[in-house]
Every structure is written in structure tokens, then in C-alpha cells.
């Protein structure tokens, strides 16, 4: 069989090949011809200009095209979004509010260990001895008696004592990990679910309040224990702490990635944890096919 046609003129580093073969394109050189309608043509090369959108298709028509990655987008319910992909101790909130994030101690962003996400970059690193982030008080996370979701990826280097993931010091709203439990405090109500975390393993954690008083805790998309009730008011007048309690203390020892606060209940039953950064834009750079019904199928995706 002849050589495969090179579809991209620039060098692209492919990390993942998506086999969505509703369409499979095979162009060959110096071998069988590639039929185009009623005619026949032999291709030596093909260059596709990068698009930023999906082309229109009509009845009986499908199109193959090269598309760049979509710009990150976030819904209005996202009030804090820390990808932890910045450089060193320069942390950024990617939500529309763009909250200022301050580091303390040796809190930093590193490429080791690798992010649990396929398109993830750096992760936040905390050494358990004075490392944490602070974000000035905001009404964005004064959830009152309404719904909320706090979720993130964590990898622990130690679970001795209590390890603070986040803490909003006002009506006492925090998430902590112990050697035997996951703890969510909502005002005067504590929700504790049995959980034995292993070291050096990535976990997706989520705490959710729905219907104004039903609280659920999830690990890797599976609910821990039964529903709990916590209708307490969440409001405050001090900073939000990441990787520590508000004292500060109970320092987190390990790594945190993709921490998000939302003013909605994102999950009310078991779910599949994310595999890409939130707000990835709906598509990665690559080769796509769009059929006459408007359905888009990736042929090859190229991830960062």
C-alpha cells in the first residue's frame, strides 16, 4: 500500500487519536485513485486551512475540515475556576469574575505529577507546612440558603490529621479530608462520610447542595453514603482559603487541580468525572466530519 497522505503542513504533536469512525478517510498516493463524484483524481498532497467554526452542510452533503481548538467558555454558574495551569506562584481565576488569587508559603504550580486530565497542564502543589492560597471575600460565594457545588481533583501525599481543601470563613463553609472521612461543613451543620483515601492517587471530589437543603458528597463520581440535610445560610466577610483552614492550619499536603466553585447543583446522582479541563471550548484542534444533519464527528483530535 502506498504512503498515507499528510493532511497537516505544520508539525503537530499528537497525544491522542480519537477513533470515531463514522467516517474513515484514506487518501493514497501512487496507488488506487480517490473518487470524487463521477470523476477520478490522484492527490500528491492536500492542505486544509484551519477553521474557527463548523461549515454549513446541505441535504446529501457532508464536509471534512480542519478546525482549531475552541476558546475556553464558562457558564454563568461558575463563580471561581482555578485550572492551576499558570507559571510558578502566579495563580489565575479563569471565571468571568477574575478574582485575585494570592499565594502563601511555597504554594506553586508544577508539571509533576501529571494532571489527571487529558488536556491538563500544571497542577497546584502544597507541601503541608504553610502552603495555601487566599482569595479576597466576594458575594460570588455567598450562596445563602441556595444550591452550590464545590469540585476539584486532589492527590494526597499525607492524610494524617485533617487536610483542608478549601475554607470560606464566615458562616464556616469548608471541605476537609482525614484518613477515614471526607468532611463538608455548611454553617452549623457538618456532613461527614466514611472514605479511606490512598496516597499518590488522583481523586475527583465534589460537594453539592440541591433543593436548598440536600447535601451529597462524591468521590470519582460515586456518592458517599446517603443524602444529608444542611439548610444553613452561607455568607461571610473574610477570605476564601485554598489548601488550608481559615486559621490558617490543617494544611493540605499534595496536589490540587481544576478547582471550581458553582452557584448551582451540578450533580444530584452518580456521574462520570471530567476528562478534560472545564471550559475546553467543546472541541480540540483536529480533523472533523459534519454530515447533512449537522452532526459533527471527530476523525483525529490533536491535544496540547
C-alpha positions, -999 to 999 in steps of 0.1 A, spaced: 0 0 0 13 35 -8 21 61 17 -7 78 36 -14 114 26 -1 140 51 -30 162 60 -13 189 80 16 211 67 27 222 102 42 198 127 15 188 152 23 168 183 -5 143 186 -11 130 221 -44 113 215 -61 97 185 -98 95 187 -113 66 168 -147 79 159 -150 61 126 -184 71 115 -162 84 87 -127 70 78 -107 89 53 -80 71 34 -61 90 7 -33 72 -10 -5 84 -33 7 65 -63 -19 38 -58 -57 35 -62 -73 68 -71 -96 87 -48 -130 90 -64 -147 124 -65 -182 122 -77 -182 108 -113 -145 118 -118 -112 104 -105 -82 123 -92 -48 114 -77 -36 135 -49 1 142 -41 -7 164 -12 -37 182 4 -36 214 25 -66 223 47 -70 259 60 -77 260 98 -113 270 105 -127 285 137 -163 272 132 -182 243 116 -191 247 79 -227 246 68 -239 214 51 -269 208 29 -291 177 21 -270 148 8 -238 167 17 -210 160 42 -178 180 48 -144 172 61 -124 201 76 -96 212 98 -106 231 129 -87 249 157 -95 244 193 -124 264 207 -117 292 231 -124 283 268 -160 291 278 -176 290 312 -213 291 322 -227 319 344 -229 295 373 -191 292 375 -180 317 402 -144 305 407 -123 285 382 -87 276 391 -71 255 364 -37 256 383 -20 258 349 -1 291 354 36 296 360 51 291 394 31 310 421 11 331 396 -24 316 401 -53 328 379 -91 326 383 -105 319 348 -141 326 357 -158 358 344 -152 374 378 -114 371 375 -108 370 413 -73 379 426 -55 348 439 -27 352 464 -2 325 473 14 319 507 44 298 516 57 276 488 24 271 471 32 268 434 22 252 401 42 223 386 40 198 358 50 170 381 29 150 389 10 149 356 -25 163 356 -53 137 357 -69 154 327 -60 146 290 -55 183 282 -43 194 316 -11 214 321 3 221 355 -12 213 389 -10 231 423 15 218 448 12 222 486 38 207 510 16 206 541 37 231 561 23 266 554 14 265 518 -21 278 508 -39 303 486 -62 332 496 -89 350 476 -105 382 489 -141 379 501 -167 381 474 -205 379 472 -200 353 444 -197 326 470 -222 340 495 -246 312 485 -271 320 512 -295 291 515 -292 283 478 -276 255 459 -238 251 453 -212 228 440 -175 226 450 -154 202 430 -118 195 422 -91 168 416 -68 160 445 -38 138 451 -26 133 487 9 129 500 -4 127 536 -37 122 552 -26 124 589 -49 147 610 -71 169 589 -62 183 555 -80 214 544 -90 217 507 -109 249 510 -125 271 537 -147 302 535 -145 317 569 -178 334 576 -206 310 584 -180 283 584 -181 266 550 -152 242 544 -141 208 529 -115 187 546 -100 152 543 -90 128 570 -76 93 570 -111 79 573 -136 105 561 -145 134 537 -159 163 557 -181 192 544 -191 218 569 -221 240 559 -226 267 585 -236 250 618 -241 216 601 -213 191 595 -216 164 569 -191 135 573 -189 104 551 -165 75 555 -138 74 530 -103 59 531 -81 79 506 -49 63 492 -18 83 488 -4 92 454 -37 86 436 -58 112 419 -94 116 430 -123 138 418 -141 152 448 -174 171 448 -197 185 474 -232 195 462 -263 211 478 -295 208 459 -331 217 466 -317 242 492 -310 216 518 -299 182 504 -262 177 506 -242 149 488 -205 141 487 -190 123 457 -156 106 451 -148 98 414 -185 105 406 -199 80 431 -219 92 461 -205 85 496 -232 72 519 -267 86 519 -281 121 514 -277 146 543 -296 178 552 -279 212 556 -301 243 550 -277 267 568 -270 301 554 -236 306 537 -223 342 538 -191 357 551 -168 387 553 -133 372 551 -111 355 525 -115 322 508 -87 298 516 -75 270 493 -52 243 508 -58 253 544 -83 261 571 -91 297 577 -69 299 608 -47 291 588 -39 255 596 -48 219 587 -26 224 556 -32 203 525 -3 180 516 -3 170 480 -17 184 447 -50 201 436 -61 206 401 -92 221 384 -109 236 415 -143 251 407 -170 268 427 -205 270 413 -237 286 425 -258 256 412 -262 219 420 -242 203 391 -249 167 401 -277 151 421 -268 114 412 -237 95 403 -218 109 373 -187 104 351 -159 127 363 -144 151 337 -116 140 314 -107 175 302 -103 209 317 -136 227 323 -143 253 296 -122 235 270 -143 250 243 -162 220 231 -135 207 207 -98 201 203 -78 210 173 -81 184 146 -99 169 116 -137 167 117 -166 155 96 -200 171 95 -229 152 80 -261 165 63 -279 166 96 -254 188 112 -238 161 134 -201 167 139 -178 137 144 -140 140 152 -117 119 130 -84 130 146 -81 153 176 -48 169 185 -44 178 222 -19 203 237 
